[in-house]
Amino acid sequence: MTRVTLLSQADCALCEHAKKVLARVGEDHPIEVTEIDLASPQGRDLAGRARVMFAPGVLLDGRPFGYGRLSERKLRRALARQHT
């Protein structure tokens, strides 16, 4: 099971896109998604440590994966590598 942390914010079209991508990928890969508001103290702390410049930010098992528009292909490749 891969823990996915999604750093998101309100009224964010890219965040909504990321949620849809994670839902689709979750049908094929064992992931557990935790969403954290980027404006919260925990969200700001995580974003600073992961060098997330803007929402949405994605961490895989606590490690920075990316921010901005989430690539479904890149995410699937990363998850496939973790589970081989």
N, C-alpha and C positions, 0 to 999 in steps of 0.2 A: 504494500500500500504506500503510495507516494502522497505526502502531505503537501497540498498546494495552498499557499497564502495569497489571496488577492487583495491588494491595497487599492481601494476604490474611493470614489467621491460621488456626491449627489449630482444629478443632471450631467452625467458624463456618458456620451454616446460610445466612446471606446470601452468604457467599463461594461456597458450593456453587451457590447460585442464580445468582450472577454468572457462574460458569464455564459453566453450562448456557446462559445467555443469550448469552454470547460465542461458544459453539460454534454455536448456531443462526444468529446474525448472521454468523458467519464463512462460512457456506454461501452467503451472498448478497453479501457485501462482502469485498474484499481486506484482511484484517487479519492482523497478526502479534502474537500475545499473549505477553507475558513476565510471569510470575508472580513476585512478590517477597514474601517473608515480612515482614509489618509489624514483627515483633519484631527483625529483623536490623538492623545498623547502617545499611545502605543503605535499607532500608524505612523506618526512623525518620526518616532524613534527607529522603527523598522526601516522606513524609507531612507533615513539618514545613513544607517549602517549598510543598507543594500545599494545605496547610491541610486535610488529611484528618483528621477528628475520630475516626473509627472505621472498622473494616473492613466491607466491602471498599471500597477506594479505587480509582478508575479514572482513568487519565490517557490522553489521546489525543495522540499525537505529543509527549509530554512536558508537555502542558498539562492542568491539572486539569479533569476532566469531572464528577466527583461522588463521593459515598461513601454507604454504606448500601445499601439495596435498589436494584439496578440496573434502570432502566426500559428494557425492550427497545425500546419505541416512541421514546423520547427518543434512545437510542443510534442507532437506524436513521435518524432524522431528521438527526442530527449528521453521520453518515457520508455520507448522501445529499448534504448541503450541501457537504461537502468534495470530493466527486467530480463536481460539476456545473460 
